[in-house]
Amino acid sequence: MITLRMARPADAPAIARLHVQVWRSTYQGLATPAAYAALDEPRRLAQWQEKLQQPGKAQVLLAESADQLVGFCLADAPSHPQFGEHAEIKSLFVSDKHQRQGIGRRLLGAAASEMLRVGYRSIALGVVEGNDSAMRFYLALGGTPAGNYTDPGPLWRSSNVIYVWPDIHQLAAVK
């Protein structure tokens, strides 16, 4: 059984560990070798500790199975001008062995509901070009390609496709 809950500061180590595992699996061959080598748990742990200590509109949702973290989603205010007024899904990661079980869909729906609650009316995200399985996933959930942008890093400049849900209710209704 999968349960969803909001992250707490004490969750930072588990989030960092899962983030690195799934990121390396997903972006091997897409990220530069230097970025791939530089992304490690201590780096992610520091980022997650900082994020989870900051009050604000950021929402970090966790998916757990038998008290083990199997996925997470970070939604926040837009970080790039290309996102306009849309809330932004900044991270969505599900462990490799738990993918294709509806966990990502549930996390996205819950994140959209939280962003609706804090006042957003639309939501968007960026997908690294070449991450074809993620692109198919977002299309299947009703995301519409709405442009491209270059993410400046901090580790690597990636070309990304923006997917938008102009009515956040559409994604918030996903269960």
C-alpha positions as CSV (number, residue, x, y, z in Angstrom):
1,M,0.0,0.0,0.0
2,I,1.3,3.4,-0.9
3,T,0.7,6.4,1.4
4,L,1.3,10.1,0.6
5,R,2.4,12.7,3.1
6,M,4.1,16.0,3.3
7,A,7.9,15.9,3.9
8,R,9.5,17.0,7.2
9,P,13.1,18.2,7.7
10,A,14.0,14.8,9.1
11,D,13.1,13.3,5.7
12,A,16.0,15.0,3.9
13,P,18.5,12.1,4.0
14,A,16.0,9.6,2.5
15,I,14.9,12.1,-0.1
16,A,18.6,12.8,-1.1
17,R,19.4,9.1,-1.3
18,L,16.4,8.4,-3.6
19,H,16.9,11.5,-5.6
20,V,20.5,10.5,-6.5
21,Q,19.6,6.9,-7.2
22,V,16.7,7.8,-9.6
23,W,18.5,10.8,-11.1
24,R,21.5,8.7,-12.0
25,S,19.3,6.0,-13.5
26,T,17.2,8.5,-15.5
27,Y,19.9,10.8,-16.7
28,Q,22.8,8.4,-17.5
29,G,23.6,9.2,-21.1
30,L,21.6,12.5,-21.0
31,A,23.6,14.5,-18.5
32,T,27.2,15.4,-19.1
33,P,29.8,13.1,-17.5
34,A,30.9,15.9,-15.2
35,A,27.4,16.5,-13.9
36,Y,26.8,12.8,-13.5
37,A,29.9,12.4,-11.4
38,A,29.3,15.6,-9.3
39,L,25.8,14.7,-8.3
40,D,26.1,12.8,-5.0
41,E,24.2,12.3,-1.8
42,P,26.1,14.9,0.2
43,R,25.3,17.6,-2.4
44,R,21.6,16.6,-2.6
45,L,21.4,16.3,1.2
46,A,22.5,19.9,1.7
47,Q,20.0,21.0,-1.0
48,W,17.1,19.1,0.6
49,Q,17.9,20.2,4.1
50,E,17.8,23.8,3.0
51,K,14.6,23.3,1.0
52,L,12.8,21.6,3.9
53,Q,13.8,24.3,6.4
54,Q,12.4,27.1,4.3
55,P,8.8,28.1,5.0
56,G,6.8,29.2,2.0
57,K,4.8,27.9,-0.9
58,A,7.0,24.9,-1.8
59,Q,5.3,21.6,-1.3
60,V,7.3,18.4,-1.0
61,L,5.1,15.3,-1.1
62,L,6.4,11.8,-0.3
63,A,5.1,8.4,-1.3
64,E,5.9,5.6,1.1
65,S,5.5,1.9,1.0
66,A,6.0,0.0,4.3
67,D,7.6,3.1,5.8
68,Q,10.1,3.3,3.0
69,L,10.4,6.3,0.7
70,V,9.5,5.2,-2.9
71,G,8.9,8.6,-4.5
72,F,8.6,12.3,-4.0
73,C,7.4,15.5,-5.8
74,L,8.4,19.1,-5.3
75,A,6.1,21.8,-6.4
76,D,6.9,25.5,-6.0
77,A,6.7,29.0,-7.5
78,P,8.0,29.2,-11.0
79,S,11.8,29.3,-11.3
80,H,12.2,30.4,-14.9
81,P,10.5,33.2,-16.8
82,Q,9.2,30.7,-19.4
83,F,6.9,29.3,-16.7
84,G,5.1,32.6,-16.4
85,E,2.4,32.4,-13.7
86,H,2.2,28.6,-13.6
87,A,3.1,26.8,-10.5
88,E,6.1,24.5,-11.3
89,I,6.7,20.9,-10.6
90,K,10.4,21.0,-10.0
91,S,11.0,17.4,-9.2
92,L,9.1,14.1,-9.6
93,F,11.1,10.9,-8.8
94,V,9.8,7.4,-8.2
95,S,12.2,4.5,-7.4
96,D,12.9,2.3,-10.4
97,K,11.3,-0.7,-8.9
98,H,8.1,1.2,-8.0
99,Q,7.5,2.9,-11.4
100,R,4.4,2.1,-13.5
101,Q,2.3,1.6,-10.4
102,G,0.5,4.9,-10.4
103,I,2.7,6.5,-7.8
104,G,3.9,9.4,-10.0
105,R,0.4,10.1,-11.1
106,R,-0.8,10.2,-7.5
107,L,2.1,12.5,-6.5
108,L,1.4,14.9,-9.4
109,G,-2.3,15.0,-8.5
110,A,-1.6,15.7,-4.9
111,A,1.0,18.4,-5.7
112,A,-1.4,20.1,-8.1
113,S,-4.1,20.1,-5.3
114,E,-1.6,21.6,-2.9
115,M,-0.6,24.3,-5.4
116,L,-4.3,25.0,-6.1
117,R,-4.8,25.4,-2.3
118,V,-2.0,28.1,-2.1
119,G,-3.5,30.0,-5.0
120,Y,-2.2,28.8,-8.4
121,R,-4.6,28.2,-11.2
122,S,-2.2,26.4,-13.6
123,I,0.8,24.2,-13.4
124,A,3.8,23.4,-15.6
125,L,7.1,21.4,-15.6
126,G,10.2,21.0,-17.7
127,V,11.4,17.7,-19.1
128,V,15.0,17.2,-20.3
129,E,15.0,16.5,-24.0
130,G,15.7,12.8,-24.5
131,N,13.7,11.7,-21.4
132,D,11.1,10.1,-23.7
133,S,9.4,8.0,-21.0
134,A,8.7,11.1,-18.9
135,M,7.4,13.0,-22.0
136,R,5.0,10.1,-22.7
137,F,3.9,10.1,-19.1
138,Y,3.1,13.8,-19.0
139,L,1.3,13.7,-22.3
140,A,-0.9,10.8,-21.0
141,L,-1.8,12.9,-18.0
142,G,-3.0,15.7,-20.3
143,G,0.1,17.9,-20.3
144,T,0.5,20.1,-23.4
145,P,4.0,20.9,-24.8
146,A,4.3,24.7,-24.6
147,G,7.8,25.6,-25.5
148,N,11.4,25.0,-24.7
149,Y,14.0,26.5,-22.4
150,T,17.6,25.9,-21.3
151,D,18.0,25.1,-17.6
152,P,21.3,26.7,-16.6
153,G,22.3,24.2,-14.0
154,P,23.9,24.3,-11.4
155,L,25.7,21.2,-12.8
156,W,24.7,21.1,-16.4
157,R,22.9,23.2,-19.0
158,S,20.0,21.0,-20.2
159,S,17.6,21.6,-23.0
160,N,14.0,21.1,-21.8
161,V,10.5,20.9,-23.1
162,I,7.8,22.7,-21.0
163,Y,4.5,20.8,-20.4
164,V,1.6,22.8,-19.1
165,W,-1.8,22.1,-17.6
166,P,-3.6,25.5,-18.1
167,D,-6.3,24.4,-15.7
168,I,-4.7,23.1,-12.5
169,H,-8.0,21.3,-11.6
170,Q,-7.3,18.9,-14.5
171,L,-4.2,17.6,-12.9
172,A,-5.5,17.9,-9.3
173,A,-8.3,15.6,-10.2
174,V,-5.8,12.8,-11.2
175,K,-5.8,10.0,-8.6
